């Protein structure tokens, strides 16, 4: 591409501070930003990312489609909610405006095994408009290509196990509430834990109906199976509350969580495959105390056994850098909802993003 990539930011919350700055750092042209929050509309994006005003003001999200069409936006970076159904309006606006879209939404990484109807609808829309929709972020690499690349060093694998933790305070209220932070123990069991004893078939139907919200590893296991060429035959999710022995103040929730009450949860997903490989993964999201930090651990059982540990990964920054570095591959991808299991491996971008785009 012989000009800068024109980027719009949809959602100007916590994550957008890094997303917009990283896009500019990588030589993209930030031309628009959108939000639903009236307190943010009309402000220069510099109030989010810091530094001097750059002349891009935050617009009302209801006007996003027309503004992106008028500005001939190439890529819309979406950082709002955590499910594909919630993101459908943003994805639709971008596609109708002729822009490709990429999101931080965890489900958007591989929504085919959780929201097939919404994903099929978005896939058809994107193909009609000649655009591409996808999801990326921290899971894309640290739960995805990192794992599949390591698998390539094994002769035989019988089981892949992984665990990753993160502080829900870093990602906004939607994520914190989705992890049960701030609920009472009774509320957690009634709203989240009640599905733990359902069978694989029952959970799949509940997920597809929207009654059971899948954890991030539900989609991640689907991504891993697709990338590794595995055929899932069953998948079970169990959600276990995390607690702390002392009261914890949550700025995101605007409350103090009493000792012994849920500060978040561990979501454990176990997938069995026709090929005899078990994938067991867990994501641990909770309000941290002063002793806790992010982890990312993976183990492979077979021949040989191997393990890798990423201590204290800066998950927020890695999420945003992964997304921005994926932009050239997004632009070059075929039209439709193309999940990143179909993309090339990640690359570090030394040159401006447009210099990596091959299709335009």
N, C-alpha and C positions, 0 to 999 in steps of 0.2 A: 504494500500500500504506500503510495507516494505522498501521503499527508498524514497528519496526526489522527489517531483514533478518537472519535468524538464520543464522550462518555457522559451518561446521566446517572445520578445517584437517586435511588428511590428508597426513602427511609433515612432520616437524618438523626438516628439515635446514637448509642454508644459505639457501635461498630463502624459507623460511617466516618468517624474521625480518622481512622486508619485507612479505610477504603479510598476515600477521596484523596488523601495525601499520597498514598502509594500510587494511585493512578497518575497523579501529576508527576511524581518522582520518576515514573516509568515512561514519561514522554507523551502521555495521553492528554487530550484537551477536555477538561471538565467544563461542560457547557450548560448543565442544568442540574437541579436538585429538587426533590419533592418530599413532602411530609403531610400528614393529616393534622398534626398538632398546630393549632392556631398561634400558639406562642412562638413557634419557630418560623412560620410563614412570613416572608418579607425580609428576613435577616440574611446578610451575606454569609456564605458558607465558611468564611474565615472565623466566624464565631464558634464554629464546630471544630475546625481543624487547627485553629490558631494562626498567628501571623497577620500580615496586612490584608485588607480587603482585596478580593480578586475580581469583583464585579459580577459574581454569580450569586443570585439571590434564591432562597428557598421558595418554591411555588407550591400552591395547594395541589395535593395529589389528584384531586378530581380533574385537574386540567392537564395531567401528565401526557395523555395520548396526543393531544393537539400540539402541545409544546414540543414533544419529541419529534413529531412529524415535521413541524415547522423548522426545527433546528437540524434536521437530518442526522439524528443521533445514530451512531453505529451500535453501541452497547449500553444497555440499562443494567446497572448493578443494583440488585434488590436486597435490602437488609431490613426486613420488617418482622414477620411472624415465623412460626416454626412448622407449619403444615402447608402442603401444596394447595389444599382447598382455600386456605386463607390468602395464599399468594396468587391465586388464579386471576383476580382483577389486575394486579400489577403486571403479571406475565402477559395478559391479554392486551393491556394498554400498550406495552412495549412492542408486541408482535404486530398489532394493528398499525402502529406507527412505523413499521419497517425496521425495528431495532432488534438485535439479538439480546437475550436476557440471561443473566447468571445470578444465582442467589446464594446467600449464606444459609438459607433454610435447610436444616439437617435432612428432612424427609426428601427434599428435592434432589439429593444426591442419587437416590435410586427409588423413585416412588412407584415403580411398576409392581412391587409386591405389597403395597399398602393402600394406594389410591389409584387403582388401574383405570377407573372410569374418568376421573379428572385428568389423569395423565394422558389418556387416549384422546380426550377432548382437546387438550393443549397441543398434543402432537399433531392432530389434524389441522388445528388453527395455524400452527407454525409452518407446516408444509404448504398450506394454502397461501400464506403470506411470504414464503421463501425466507423464513427466519429460523433461528435456532434457540432453544431454551434448554438450560441445564442448571445443575447445582454443583457447588464445589465448596472449598473451605478446608479447615483442618482435617476432617475425616477423609477427604479425598486422597490425601497423601499419607497421613500418619496412621490411619486405619485402613488405607487402601493400597496405593502403589508401593509403599514401604513394605507391606506384608507380602504382596504378590511377587515383588522382586526377591525378597528373602526366600520365598518358597522355591524360587528357581535354583537355589543352592542345595536343595534336598533331593536325595534319591527316592525317598518314600516318605509320605506324610499320612499319619493316622488321625492326628488332631491338631487344630490350630486354636490356641487360647490367647485372648487379649483382654486387657483392662486399661481404661483411661478415665482419669478424673479431672474435674474442672470446677471452678468456683462460680456458682450461678449468679453471684453478685456482678460478674463482669459482662453479662449478656442481656440484661434487661428483664422486665417483669414477666413477659410471656414465657420465657424459658424457666424462670424461677418457679412460677406457678405450675408449669407443666411437670416439674419434678416433685411436686407436692410440698415444697418448702412453705412453711407457715400454716399448714393444716394441722389439726389435732391428730393424734394416733387413730382415733375412731373415724375421723373424716378420711384419712389416708386409706384405711382398710375398706371403707364404704365406696370410695371413688376410684381408687387405683388398684389396691391389693385384691379386690374381689375377683379379679380375672385370673389369678395365679394358678388356680386348680383346673382351669378349662383345658380341654385337649387341644392339640395342634390344629385340628380342623375347626373347632369352635373358635379359637383365637383368630384364625385367618378370616373367618366370616365376620367376626366382630370388628376386626381391623378394617376390612373392606367396606363395612357398613358405616364406619365412622364412630361406632360406639366405644371401641377400644383404641386409644391413641398409642401407636407403636413407639417404643423407645428408639433412639437413634441407631442402635445396633440391629434392630429389625431390618432396617433398610441397608445397613452396612453389610450384614451377612449376605443379603441378596446381591449386593455389588460384588463382594468377594467371590461368591459362587459363580456369577456371570463371568467375571474376569478370569477365574481359574478353570472355567469349563466344567463346573460341578453342577449336578442336578439335585436340588433340594427335594427331600421326601417328607420332611416334617420340620416344624419350627415352633419353639415354645419360648414365651417370655415370662419372666417372673420379676416383679418389682418389690423391693424390700426397702422400708424406710431407713434413712440415716438419721441418727440422733446425736446429741452432744450432752455431756454431763453438766454443762453450765448454760446459762442464758446467752443467746447470741443476737446481737443487733443486726438487722438487715436494712441497709439503706435502700436497696431496690424495692423491697416489700413495704418499707415504711413502718416496721414493727420490730419488736423484740421477740424472738422465738424462745419460749420457755424451755428450760432444761428437760430433756427426755422426750421432747416433741419433735416431729420430723423437720429436719433442716434441709431435706432433699431425699434422694433415693439412689439405690443401686438397681440398675435394670440389667438382668442377665438373660441373654438370648442364646439358645442352643439349637443349632441346625444340624440335622442328619442328612447325608447325601447318598445317592445311589452308588457312588464310587467308594463308599466306606470311610470317607473323611468327615470327622465331626468338627464343626466350628462353634466354639463357645466364647462369647464375648460379653463384656460388661462395661457399661458406662456409669460413672459415679458422679452425679452432680448434686452439690449441696452448698449451703452457706458455710464458708471455711471459718475455722478459728485460727489463731495466730500460729499454730503448729502445722497446718495443712498446706499442701502445695500440689500443683498439677503433676500427674504421672502419665506415662504411656508405655506399657509393658506388653511384650508379645513373646509367646513360646511356641515352638514347633516340636511335635512328638513324632518320631519315626526313625529315619536313618539319613543323617544323624539328627540327634536332638539339638536344637539351637534356641537361643533366646536373645532378645534385645531390650534394652531399657533406655528410655529417653527421660532423663530427670528434669523436672521443673521446666517443661516446655512452655514458652510464652504463647499460650494457645490463641489468645485474641489476635495478636500480631501475625501468627502463622496462618490463621484462618484467612485474614485479609490479604496477605501476600500471595497465598495459594490462588485466591480468586483472581487477583489482578494478573498474575503470571499466566493464568489459563486463557486470558482474553484472545490472544492470536489464534489459539486452537479453536475457541468458540466461533470466531468469525469464519474460520476455514471449514468448520464442521458442516455436514449436510443439513438440510432443513428438517425440522421436526423437534420433538423432545429427545435430545441425544444425551443420555447420561454418560458420565466421564469414564465408565468402564470401557467405552468405545474410543476414548481419546488416546493420543500418544502419551508417553510418560511426561512428568513435569520437567520443565527447563528453567534455569535461571536466566533472566532477561538482562543482558549486558547493554543492549542497544534499545532505543525506543520501541514500544510495542508494535508500531506500524511496520517496522522493518522485518518482523517475523511473520506478517500476514502474507500468505502466498496466493490467495484466491482473488485479490482485488488490487 
